[in-house]
Amino acid sequence: MWSLCKRLHPHGFYSSEKMTGLFAYESSDLDWCEDNYRHSEHIVEYFNTMSSLFFFVISPIMLYLLHPYARERNLAVHLVWTMMIFVGLFSAYFHMTLSFMGQMLDELSILWVLGLCYGLWFPRRLFPSFIKDRTTFSRLVMMITVVTTLCSFVKPTANAYLLNCFALHIIYSLGLEMRTCTDPKVLRLCWSAVGLWVLAISCWISDRFGCSFWQKLNFCYLHGIWHILIVMAVAYASTLIAYLDANYEIPYSLPSLQYWPNDNWVLGLPYIVLKGTTKTQKIF
C-alpha cells in the first residue's frame, strides 16, 4: 500500500505535481531488457513499442472472422478483440514512455480482457455450486475484476505475475474440457494455442530474469517477441474456447473450425464456421 500512498497528496487527493509524475517518462518501476532510447530520443524501448502494433493487425482480422459466431452467440464477444486493440495501444504507450500510468493501463486492459473471457466463455459445468446461470456468474466476475483493479495499485510490480496465474487457470480449465476430445482439428488448435503460450511466456521470463545473458549476446528483443507470440496465442486460445462454447450453448449452429487465409496452410488465424441454420435449431 505504501507505493500507492507515496503517490497520493497528503489530503487524499492527487496533486497536479504528483499526477504529472504518474505520466512522466520512466516513472514505472519496470524496465525491460531492451536498451533505452537506443533508436529514438522520444521512445524509451523502440522494438517493444513497435511490436505492440501487431495487436492492431490481428485484432481487426479476428473481429471480422468471429463475427458470424458473435452474431449468433452474443455480440459482446466483439468486446474481447476490441479490448485487445486497447491492450496494444496501452502496451505501445507504456514501452514508449515506461511511465507508471502506462504500466497500469497496459496491465489493467489485459485484466479486463481476461474478465470478459471468463464472463463470456467459462463452462457452465465448472461454475461454483451456488451459481445457477451465466448472468450471475458474469456479475461475480465483474465484481472480482473491479476489486482486482483497485488492488493492482497496492503492489504494481506483482500485477504481471497475477495475470499469468489467470492464464495458467485458463489452460487448466481447457485441459479439463479437452480430456474427452478426439477431433484432430480441435486437438491441433489446442496444442498450437498451448505451444504459442509456452513460447511466449518463455520469452517473457527470459527477458525479465535472463537479461544479463541476452545483453552479452546483444539480443535484447525477447519482450517484443513475446508481444507477437501472445497475440497469436490469444487468437488460437480464444477461438478454441469460443468453439467449445458454441458446442455447448448453440449446438444447433453446427460449429466447425477453419483457418484464414487458407484452411490447408500450416499457419493461419483460426475462426469458427457455423454450418447450422434456423431449421437446424428446431431439431435441437
VOPAGU-2260 file (C-alpha; in pm, 1 decimal, decimal comma):
REM VOPAGU-2260
SITE   aa  ch    i         X         Y         Z
SITE  MET   A    0       0,0       0,0       0,0
SITE  TRP   A    1     299,6     226,1      58,0
SITE  SER   A    2     371,8     250,8    -315,3
SITE  LEU   A    3      25,7     391,9    -368,2
SITE  CYS   A    4      40,4     622,4     -67,4
SITE  LYS   A    5     365,4     776,4    -188,0
SITE  ARG   A    6     180,6     899,0    -497,1
SITE  LEU   A    7    -106,1    1049,8    -301,0
SITE  HIS   A    8    -143,0    1406,8    -186,9
SITE  PRO   A    9    -136,8    1430,1     197,5
SITE  HIS   A   10    -505,7    1520,9     199,2
SITE  GLY   A   11    -600,2    1211,1      -0,6
SITE  PHE   A   12    -613,1    1360,1    -349,8
SITE  TYR   A   13    -359,7    1357,6    -626,8
SITE  SER   A   14    -179,5    1691,1    -651,2
SITE  SER   A   15    -108,2    1825,7   -1000,1
SITE  GLU   A   16     262,7    1762,2    -942,9
SITE  LYS   A   17     204,8    1400,5    -843,0
SITE  MET   A   18     -36,2    1346,9   -1131,7
SITE  THR   A   19     227,5    1475,0   -1372,4
SITE  GLY   A   20     475,0    1235,1   -1213,1
SITE  LEU   A   21     249,2     938,2   -1288,8
SITE  PHE   A   22     271,5    1018,5   -1662,4
SITE  ALA   A   23     641,9    1103,7   -1654,4
SITE  TYR   A   24     890,1     906,7   -1862,0
SITE  GLU   A   25    1047,1     617,2   -1666,0
SITE  SER   A   26     823,2     670,7   -1362,2
SITE  SER   A   27     740,8     296,9   -1363,2
SITE  ASP   A   28     944,3      55,4   -1153,7
SITE  LEU   A   29     958,7    -179,3   -1453,9
SITE  ASP   A   30    1234,9    -162,0   -1711,8
SITE  TRP   A   31    1271,0    -437,6   -1969,1
SITE  CYS   A   32    1593,1    -568,7   -2117,4
SITE  GLU   A   33    1594,5    -360,6   -2436,2
SITE  ASP   A   34    1835,3     -65,4   -2430,3
SITE  ASN   A   35    1655,9     259,7   -2356,1
SITE  TYR   A   36    1649,4     539,4   -2617,0
SITE  ARG   A   37    1871,0     337,2   -2849,0
SITE  HIS   A   38    1678,7     418,3   -3167,0
SITE  SER   A   39    1486,5     733,0   -3073,0
SITE  GLU   A   40    1518,4    1007,2   -2814,0
SITE  HIS   A   41    1139,0    1006,8   -2774,3
SITE  ILE   A   42    1081,6     629,9   -2743,0
SITE  VAL   A   43    1231,8     451,3   -2443,7
SITE  GLU   A   44    1201,4      93,0   -2575,6
SITE  TYR   A   45    1173,6     112,3   -2952,1
SITE  PHE   A   46    1134,7    -253,3   -3050,5
SITE  ASN   A   47     896,3    -325,7   -2761,5
SITE  THR   A   48     685,6     -28,7   -2872,8
SITE  MET   A   49     682,7    -124,2   -3240,6
SITE  SER   A   50     599,6    -490,6   -3169,3
SITE  SER   A   51     289,4    -374,6   -2977,9
SITE  LEU   A   52     149,2    -256,0   -3310,7
SITE  PHE   A   53      99,3    -623,7   -3403,6
SITE  PHE   A   54    -215,1    -606,2   -3187,3
SITE  PHE   A   55    -359,2    -356,3   -3436,9
SITE  VAL   A   56    -303,5    -601,5   -3723,6
SITE  ILE   A   57    -451,2    -917,2   -3570,4
SITE  SER   A   58    -742,0    -769,9   -3370,4
SITE  PRO   A   59    -946,6    -629,9   -3665,1
SITE  ILE   A   60    -898,9    -954,4   -3858,0
SITE  MET   A   61   -1024,9   -1159,5   -3561,9
SITE  LEU   A   62   -1321,1    -923,2   -3518,6
SITE  TYR   A   63   -1414,7    -991,8   -3879,9
SITE  LEU   A   64   -1353,5   -1368,1   -3868,8
SITE  LEU   A   65   -1552,0   -1424,0   -3546,5
SITE  HIS   A   66   -1845,9   -1203,3   -3644,4
SITE  PRO   A   67   -2078,4   -1486,9   -3761,1
SITE  TYR   A   68   -2024,4   -1665,4   -3428,0
SITE  ALA   A   69   -2066,5   -1342,5   -3228,4
SITE  ARG   A   70   -2386,6   -1255,9   -3415,2
SITE  GLU   A   71   -2537,3   -1594,0   -3330,1
SITE  ARG   A   72   -2399,1   -1629,5   -2977,5
SITE  ASN   A   73   -2357,6   -1283,6   -2824,4
SITE  LEU   A   74   -2230,1    -960,3   -2978,5
SITE  ALA   A   75   -2041,5    -899,2   -2653,2
SITE  VAL   A   76   -1784,8   -1141,3   -2799,2
SITE  HIS   A   77   -1660,8    -847,1   -3006,0
SITE  LEU   A   78   -1559,0    -671,2   -2684,3
SITE  VAL   A   79   -1272,4    -919,0   -2640,1
SITE  TRP   A   80   -1090,1    -821,8   -2957,9
SITE  THR   A   81   -1194,3    -458,3   -2927,7
SITE  MET   A   82   -1025,8    -456,7   -2587,7
SITE  MET   A   83    -722,2    -627,9   -2742,0
SITE  ILE   A   84    -679,1    -317,4   -2959,4
SITE  PHE   A   85    -661,9    -112,6   -2638,8
SITE  VAL   A   86    -412,3    -362,8   -2495,8
SITE  GLY   A   87    -190,0    -292,6   -2795,6
SITE  LEU   A   88    -241,0      83,4   -2762,3
SITE  PHE   A   89    -157,8      90,3   -2391,7
SITE  SER   A   90     134,1    -150,3   -2439,0
SITE  ALA   A   91     283,1      79,5   -2702,1
SITE  TYR   A   92     229,7     381,0   -2475,2
SITE  PHE   A   93     391,8     203,7   -2179,1
SITE  HIS   A   94     702,2      91,2   -2366,9
SITE  MET   A   95     732,9     428,3   -2537,8
SITE  THR   A   96     741,7     607,9   -2200,5
SITE  LEU   A   97     793,0     346,3   -1926,1
SITE  SER   A   98     554,6     562,7   -1724,6
SITE  PHE   A   99     364,2     439,0   -1421,3
SITE  MET   A  100      33,2     527,1   -1583,8
SITE  GLY   A  101     133,3     341,6   -1899,9
SITE  GLN   A  102     214,8      32,9   -1694,1
SITE  MET   A  103    -120,6      41,5   -1515,1
SITE  LEU   A  104    -320,8      97,8   -1833,8
SITE  ASP   A  105    -133,6    -186,6   -2003,5
SITE  GLU   A  106    -185,6    -435,3   -1720,4
SITE  LEU   A  107    -543,7    -336,8   -1638,5
SITE  SER   A  108    -654,5    -364,8   -2002,0
SITE  ILE   A  109    -521,3    -723,8   -2000,9
SITE  LEU   A  110    -706,1    -790,0   -1674,2
SITE  TRP   A  111   -1034,4    -672,5   -1826,9
SITE  VAL   A  112    -982,0    -887,1   -2136,9
SITE  LEU   A  113    -942,2   -1187,4   -1906,8
SITE  GLY   A  114   -1254,7   -1082,7   -1712,7
SITE  LEU   A  115   -1452,7   -1062,6   -2036,2
SITE  CYS   A  116   -1332,2   -1406,5   -2142,6
SITE  TYR   A  117   -1428,6   -1561,5   -1808,9
SITE  GLY   A  118   -1773,2   -1398,7   -1812,1
SITE  LEU   A  119   -1849,8   -1496,4   -2171,0
SITE  TRP   A  120   -1696,7   -1840,1   -2207,0
SITE  PHE   A  121   -1626,1   -2011,6   -1875,9
SITE  PRO   A  122   -1806,2   -2350,4   -1897,5
SITE  ARG   A  123   -2132,8   -2370,9   -1705,5
SITE  ARG   A  124   -2045,7   -2712,5   -1567,0
SITE  LEU   A  125   -1744,1   -2558,6   -1389,5
SITE  PHE   A  126   -1946,6   -2283,2   -1222,0
SITE  PRO   A  127   -1935,8   -2276,2    -839,7
SITE  SER   A  128   -2228,1   -2471,1    -691,6
SITE  PHE   A  129   -2402,7   -2156,4    -565,2
SITE  ILE   A  130   -2423,2   -2006,4    -916,6
SITE  LYS   A  131   -2700,6   -2131,0   -1143,7
SITE  ASP   A  132   -2678,8   -1908,7   -1453,5
SITE  ARG   A  133   -2425,2   -1716,4   -1661,9
SITE  THR   A  134   -2568,2   -1375,6   -1575,6
SITE  THR   A  135   -2494,8   -1427,7   -1206,4
SITE  PHE   A  136   -2151,9   -1568,3   -1287,7
SITE  SER   A  137   -2070,9   -1270,5   -1511,1
SITE  ARG   A  138   -2168,7   -1029,5   -1232,5
SITE  LEU   A  139   -1940,8   -1216,7    -992,7
SITE  VAL   A  140   -1654,2   -1199,0   -1243,8
SITE  MET   A  141   -1721,4    -826,8   -1290,8
SITE  MET   A  142   -1707,3    -768,6    -915,4
SITE  ILE   A  143   -1381,7    -964,9    -882,1
SITE  THR   A  144   -1233,2    -772,7   -1176,2
SITE  VAL   A  145   -1323,0    -437,3   -1019,6
SITE  VAL   A  146   -1173,9    -540,4    -683,0
SITE  THR   A  147    -859,6    -672,1    -853,5
SITE  THR   A  148    -832,7    -345,6   -1047,2
SITE  LEU   A  149    -831,1    -147,7    -722,6
SITE  CYS   A  150    -587,3    -387,9    -556,2
SITE  SER   A  151    -348,2    -364,9    -850,8
SITE  PHE   A  152    -237,1     -21,6    -728,4
SITE  VAL   A  153    -114,8    -169,8    -399,5
SITE  LYS   A  154     189,0    -350,9    -546,5
SITE  PRO   A  155     206,7    -280,4    -920,8
SITE  THR   A  156     520,4    -488,5    -973,4
SITE  ALA   A  157     321,3    -803,3    -885,0
SITE  ASN   A  158      46,8    -742,9   -1142,2
SITE  ALA   A  159     216,8    -923,7   -1430,8
SITE  TYR   A  160     264,1   -1237,6   -1221,6
SITE  LEU   A  161    -101,4   -1233,7   -1116,6
SITE  LEU   A  162    -211,7   -1203,0   -1479,8
SITE  ASN   A  163      -1,6   -1504,8   -1574,8
SITE  CYS   A  164    -165,7   -1700,8   -1291,3
SITE  PHE   A  165    -502,4   -1632,1   -1455,0
SITE  ALA   A  166    -355,8   -1763,6   -1781,1
SITE  LEU   A  167    -249,3   -2083,6   -1605,9
SITE  HIS   A  168    -603,2   -2131,2   -1474,1
SITE  ILE   A  169    -742,9   -2090,5   -1824,9
SITE  ILE   A  170    -501,2   -2358,0   -1951,8
SITE  TYR   A  171    -605,3   -2586,1   -1665,5
SITE  SER   A  172    -974,8   -2533,7   -1748,5
SITE  LEU   A  173    -904,3   -2605,0   -2114,6
SITE  GLY   A  174    -733,7   -2927,2   -2011,4
SITE  LEU   A  175   -1049,3   -3037,4   -1830,9
SITE  GLU   A  176   -1255,6   -2961,1   -2140,1
SITE  MET   A  177   -1021,5   -3136,8   -2382,5
SITE  ARG   A  178    -988,0   -3467,8   -2194,0
SITE  THR   A  179   -1262,9   -3635,1   -2396,8
SITE  CYS   A  180   -1195,3   -3460,6   -2728,7
SITE  THR   A  181   -1095,1   -3680,9   -3022,2
SITE  ASP   A  182   -1137,0   -3433,6   -3311,6
SITE  PRO   A  183    -787,5   -3393,0   -3463,4
SITE  LYS   A  184    -858,6   -3038,8   -3583,2
SITE  VAL   A  185    -966,1   -2927,4   -3234,3
SITE  LEU   A  186    -667,3   -3103,1   -3075,6
SITE  ARG   A  187    -434,4   -2934,5   -3324,0
SITE  LEU   A  188    -578,0   -2596,3   -3231,2
SITE  CYS   A  189    -542,8   -2672,9   -2861,1
SITE  TRP   A  190    -179,6   -2780,4   -2883,8
SITE  SER   A  191     -99,0   -2484,8   -3107,2
SITE  ALA   A  192    -252,3   -2243,3   -2853,3
SITE  VAL   A  193     -63,2   -2401,0   -2562,5
SITE  GLY   A  194     260,2   -2415,8   -2763,5
SITE  LEU   A  195     238,0   -2048,2   -2857,2
SITE  TRP   A  196     171,0   -1956,3   -2494,6
SITE  VAL   A  197     468,2   -2161,8   -2373,1
SITE  LEU   A  198     696,5   -1992,7   -2627,4
SITE  ALA   A  199     555,6   -1651,8   -2533,6
SITE  ILE   A  200     591,0   -1695,4   -2157,7
SITE  SER   A  201     943,3   -1835,6   -2209,8
SITE  CYS   A  202    1036,7   -1513,2   -2388,9
SITE  TRP   A  203     877,9   -1305,7   -2111,0
SITE  ILE   A  204    1061,4   -1492,2   -1834,3
SITE  SER   A  205    1393,9   -1492,2   -2022,3
SITE  ASP   A  206    1374,7   -1118,3   -2083,3
SITE  ARG   A  207    1277,8   -1049,9   -1721,3
SITE  PHE   A  208    1524,3   -1274,4   -1542,5
SITE  GLY   A  209    1794,9   -1352,1   -1800,0
SITE  CYS   A  210    1865,2   -1001,0   -1921,5
SITE  SER   A  211    2239,4   -1006,3   -1848,7
SITE  PHE   A  212    2279,0   -1320,8   -2061,8
SITE  TRP   A  213    2091,7   -1172,8   -2358,3
SITE  GLN   A  214    2283,2    -844,7   -2328,2
SITE  LYS   A  215    2606,5   -1038,5   -2371,4
SITE  LEU   A  216    2461,2   -1179,7   -2694,6
SITE  ASN   A  217    2343,3    -830,9   -2792,5
SITE  PHE   A  218    1989,3    -968,3   -2834,3
SITE  CYS   A  219    1752,0    -779,4   -2604,7
SITE  TYR   A  220    1430,3    -818,7   -2801,3
SITE  LEU   A  221    1256,8   -1111,5   -2631,3
SITE  HIS   A  222     984,8    -897,2   -2476,4
SITE  GLY   A  223     895,5    -766,3   -2820,5
SITE  ILE   A  224     878,4   -1124,9   -2948,6
SITE  TRP   A  225     652,3   -1200,9   -2650,4
SITE  HIS   A  226     408,5    -937,8   -2781,7
SITE  ILE   A  227     385,3   -1108,1   -3120,2
SITE  LEU   A  228     357,9   -1460,0   -2980,9
SITE  ILE   A  229      99,8   -1371,6   -2715,5
SITE  VAL   A  230    -133,0   -1209,7   -2970,8
SITE  MET   A  231    -121,7   -1528,7   -3176,0
SITE  ALA   A  232    -170,9   -1740,0   -2861,9
SITE  VAL   A  233    -480,0   -1535,8   -2771,0
SITE  ALA   A  234    -615,3   -1573,0   -3125,7
SITE  TYR   A  235    -576,6   -1951,5   -3108,1
SITE  ALA   A  236    -696,5   -1991,6   -2749,0
SITE  SER   A  237    -996,7   -1759,6   -2777,3
SITE  THR   A  238   -1112,2   -1934,4   -3095,1
SITE  LEU   A  239   -1077,6   -2274,2   -2927,5
SITE  ILE   A  240   -1273,1   -2157,7   -2621,8
SITE  ALA   A  241   -1537,3   -1998,3   -2843,5
SITE  TYR   A  242   -1567,6   -2322,3   -3042,7
SITE  LEU   A  243   -1621,8   -2526,6   -2725,9
SITE  ASP   A  244   -1871,4   -2264,9   -2607,2
SITE  ALA   A  245   -2060,4   -2285,1   -2937,1
SITE  ASN   A  246   -2093,5   -2661,9   -2899,7
SITE  TYR   A  247   -2242,9   -2614,7   -2552,5
SITE  GLU   A  248   -2452,6   -2300,8   -2596,8
SITE  ILE   A  249   -2559,6   -2305,1   -2963,5
SITE  PRO   A  250   -2515,4   -2669,6   -3075,4
SITE  TYR   A  251   -2775,8   -2623,1   -3349,3
SITE  SER   A  252   -2527,3   -2396,3   -3533,1
SITE  LEU   A  253   -2303,1   -2699,9   -3604,3
SITE  PRO   A  254   -1975,7   -2509,3   -3549,5
SITE  SER   A  255   -1654,8   -2614,4   -3721,6
SITE  LEU   A  256   -1301,1   -2478,8   -3733,3
SITE  GLN   A  257   -1121,1   -2326,8   -4029,1
SITE  TYR   A  258    -808,0   -2119,1   -4082,2
SITE  TRP   A  259    -760,1   -1787,3   -4258,8
SITE  PRO   A  260    -640,3   -1716,4   -4521,6
SITE  ASN   A  261    -618,9   -2081,6   -4631,2
SITE  ASP   A  262    -751,8   -2378,2   -4439,1
SITE  ASN   A  263    -472,8   -2602,6   -4571,5
SITE  TRP   A  264    -185,9   -2383,5   -4453,9
SITE  VAL   A  265      17,7   -2487,4   -4150,8
SITE  LEU   A  266      -1,4   -2134,5   -4010,2
SITE  GLY   A  267    -312,0   -1917,8   -4014,4
SITE  LEU   A  268    -569,6   -1748,1   -3798,4
SITE  PRO   A  269    -837,9   -1988,1   -3670,3
SITE  TYR   A  270   -1204,0   -1899,7   -3683,0
SITE  ILE   A  271   -1545,5   -2061,7   -3645,9
SITE  VAL   A  272   -1777,3   -2151,5   -3931,2
SITE  LEU   A  273   -2143,1   -2209,5   -3843,0
SITE  LYS   A  274   -2299,1   -2466,6   -4071,7
SITE  GLY   A  275   -2638,0   -2482,3   -3898,0
SITE  THR   A  276   -2948,1   -2282,8   -3983,2
SITE  THR   A  277   -3266,3   -2179,7   -3805,4
SITE  LYS   A  278   -3420,2   -2503,2   -3935,2
SITE  THR   A  279   -3144,0   -2697,4   -3761,3
SITE  GLN   A  280   -3229,3   -2520,7   -3436,2
SITE  LYS   A  281   -3574,9   -2680,9   -3432,7
SITE  ILE   A  282   -3411,8   -3026,4   -3426,2
SITE  PHE   A  283   -3213,0   -2934,2   -3115,5
